Amino acid sequence: MSKILVQYSETEPLIEVSNANELDQVLDDITCNDNPNSPMIVFVYAHGYQFSLGLGNEKSFVHVELESGEPPYLITVGESNTEGVLAFYLFEKHHTEIPRRNLIPIINAREVLNRWIQTETRPTYVEWEEI
């Protein structure tokens, strides 16, 4: 497996992990240190992709794009008829609203992220939309 980097702060260095188990441990550590009133967005870089993942809430999302910034940009879809937004904080500072229709249970979001990183392919058991 190639190098996996995790970014959760603008000021802290990226964290390098070498497998899905280490990634889970880092995400658990970040979640434990997170303010429960301020769910956060972390970036995970692997295989030429940038994954965004929401932490600190029972609902989450996975947003995927190429590290180059070129399209396509994909995000998970939970219940497509759900309205409203949920606030997350990028780098614990930048208020970012995620449409509730794109939220899935956090356990599923973490599984989707791990599966994509392990197999280097997009999981098809979750719905995706291009944004």
N, C-alpha and C positions, 0 to 999 in steps of 0.2 A: 504494500500500500504506500502511496506517495505521501509526502508531507501534508499535514492538516494544520491550519492556523486558525486560532480563535481570537477575535477582537471584541472587547466589550467596553473599551474606554479610549478616549482620545489621548490620554496621558500615559496609560500603562502600556508596556510592551505587549506585542502579540504573544499568545501562548501556543507553543508547538506541541502537538500530540501525534502519535504514530498509529493509532488504531481507534476503533469505535468505542472500546471500553474506556480508554483514556479520555476520549471526547465526552462520553457520558459523565465521567467523574468531574471534568472541568465545568461542564454545564451545571451539574449538581452544586459544585462549589460556588459558582457565580450566583445561582438561584438562592442559596443559603445566605449570601452576603447582600442580596438585593433588598431594597426597600419594598415591603409588600404592598404599599400604596402606590408604587410607581413601577409597573411592569416594564421591562426593558427589552430592547432589541440587541441581539448580538450578531456578529458576522462570523461565518465559518468559510474559510477558503480551502478548496480542495479540487484537484483535477481540472483546474482552469475555470472553476465556477466560484461565484460569491453567493453563499446562502445566507439569507436573513431569517432569524428565528426569534419569536417572541418568548420571553421567559418571565416567570413571576405571576402567572395567571393560570387558571384551569383551562382556558382556551388560548390557542396560539395559531400560528401560521408559518408557512415556509414560503419564502420568496426566493426565486433563483434567477440569476443572470450570469452571463459570461463575465469573467474578470475584466475583459477588454471593454465592457460596457455596451457592447453591440447586442441588438435584439437576437432572440426573443427574450422577453421578461415574463416569467411564469409565477403564479401564486396559487396556493391551494384554494379550493372552494369547499366550504362546509355545507351549510344550508343556504342555497342560492336565493331563497325568498326572504331571508332575514335582512332587516333594515337596521340602520344605525351604525355607529362606529365604536371602537374600543381604543382608548389612548394607551400607547406605549411610549417609552422614552429612549431615543437613540443616544447612546453614550451617557445615559442617566440625566441628560439635559434637554435634548431636543424633542419636544412634544410631537408625536407622530400618530395620526389617527389611521387605524386599519379598519376597513369595512367589516362588520360582523359576518357578512356572507362568506368571507375568506377565512374565518376561524374554524379550527378543528380542535378536538381535545389535545392538550399538551402532550400526552403520552403518544398519540398518533403522530403529531408533528415531529417529535424526536425520533420516532421509528422511521418516518419518511426520510428525514435527514440522514440517519444512519444507513438506511438501505441504499439511498442514492450514492453515498460516499463509498460503501462497501462494494457495490456492483457497478458503479460508474454509469448507471442508467436511471432514468426517471421512473419511479414506482408508478404503476398504472392502477393500483387499487385505491388511489385517492384521485378525486377530480381536480383538474388544473384548468386555469384560464390564462390566456395571454393578456398582458396589460401594457 
